[in-house]
């Protein structure tokens, strides 16, 4: 159970290279906003894979982690959000090639949740209304999955308001 043993490239049978020897996971963190739910997006530094795009905080899973543990660890490392200020709703598989998988962890931020630039993988952070997300240059994986994820965020936010 070595820490950071998931870092590395996988040459996937799909013909692409993916980051994360054990797969990868990201945190789709939402909070209430003036125009409906907002989602935390990270503008990725230019030197990282798909740099210069906007994505959710996340990265490689270590061998001993499940998707929730990996997404929460990565979000803390990249944007400083404390796991105790996150309410996990669900794990949603984005990409699954059999030999490599990316999971999204859908979660709500508590009112105490704070975010900041926690490492050099982050060029900027922003809370965007769900409807505004398609208007920024998205990481190719998030762009592909956003229609489905946005509906899940809207549903989760509605359930939190009513429940």
N, C-alpha and C positions, 0 to 999 in steps of 0.2 A: 504493500500500500504506500508507494512512494508519492510524495507530493510532486506535482508537475510531470508525472509520467505519461500524461496524455498529449503533451506538446509534440508536434511533428506532423508531417504531411503524409497523407494516405493517397496512393495511386489507386483510385476506385475503378471498379469494373465498368463504370459508366464512361470511362475515358478521361475523366477530370481528376485533378488533384484537390483534395479537401484537407482543411486543417483540423487536426484532432485524431490521434491514433485510436481512440475509443469512441469516436463520434464527438458531437459538440452540442451545446445547449445555450439558449439565450432567454433573457427575462423580458417579457412583454408587460411592463409595469404601467398601470393606469391610475388616474385620480380624477375626481370631479373637476370640471372646469366651467367657466362662464358660458361656453357654447357647447356643452356636453362633455363627455369624457375626453381626457387628454392622455396621450401616451408619451412616455419618455423615450426620446431618440438620441443616439450618440452619433455625432459626426466623426467618422473614423479618420485617424491620422493617415496621411498620404503613404506612409511606409508600410502599413499593414495590408493584408490581403483585401482586395476591393477597396483600397484606401480612397478617401475623398467622398465616399458615399455615406448615407445615413442608415443606421441599423439599430437594433436593440443591443444592449450590452450583453456580451456572451463570449463563449470560446470553447476550447477543448475540454472534454471530460477526462478526469483522471480515472484510473482503473477501478478505484474503490467508490466512485461517485455514481449516484443516479442522476437523472436530468435535473431534478430540483436542486440537489446539492451543488451541482456544477454551475447552474445558472445563477444561484444566489452567491456563490463564491466569486464567479466572474464579475457579476454586477458590483459586488463590494470592491473588488480589485480595480475595476475600471471607473466606476462612477460614485463609489463611496456609500452606497445605500446599505444600511444595516438590515440583515435578515429579519430581525425582530420587528421591523417596520414594514413588512411585506406580508400580505395575506394571499397565499397560493390558492388559486381556484382549480387549475387543471394543467395537465401536460398535453401538448398537441404536437404530433409529429409533423414536421414540415417536409423534409426530404428523407427518404429511406431507400437506399440503393442495395440493401441487404448487407453489404460489407462496410457501409458508412451511413450514419443517420444524424440529422439535426432535429432537435426537439425544442419547441418553444414552451416556456413556463409562463402561463397567464396568471397575473397576480394584481391585486389592488394595493396601492400605497396607503399606509395609515397617515393621518394628519401630521404625525411627527417625522415622517420620512424626509430626509434631506439628501440631496445629491450634489456632487462636485467633481471636478476633474481630479481623479485619483491616480492616474498614471498617464504615460505619454502616448497611449493608444487612442486617447480621446482628444480631438481637436476642439469640439464644442458639444454642449448638451442643450436640449430644448424639450419642453413639454408642448406637444402639438395636439390640437384637436384631432380626433380620429379622422374626420373628413378632410383635413389638410395634409395628412401623411402622403397621399399619392402625388402631391405637388412638389416634393423635394426629390433629389436624386437618391433613390434607395439602393441599398445593397441588392444584388440580383436575386438572392434567395428570398429576402423579405419582400421584394417587389412581386415575386411570383406567388407568395403566400398571403399577401396583405388582404385581399378581398375576403378570404375565409377568416383570417385573424381579426379583422376589423369588426366583423359581425359578432364574433365571440366576445370581443371587448365590450361592444354595445350591450350584448346580453348580460354579461357579468356585471356591468355597471348598473343596469336596470334592476338586476336581482339584489345588488347591494342597497340600492335606494329603497326597494320595497321590503327588504327583509330585516 
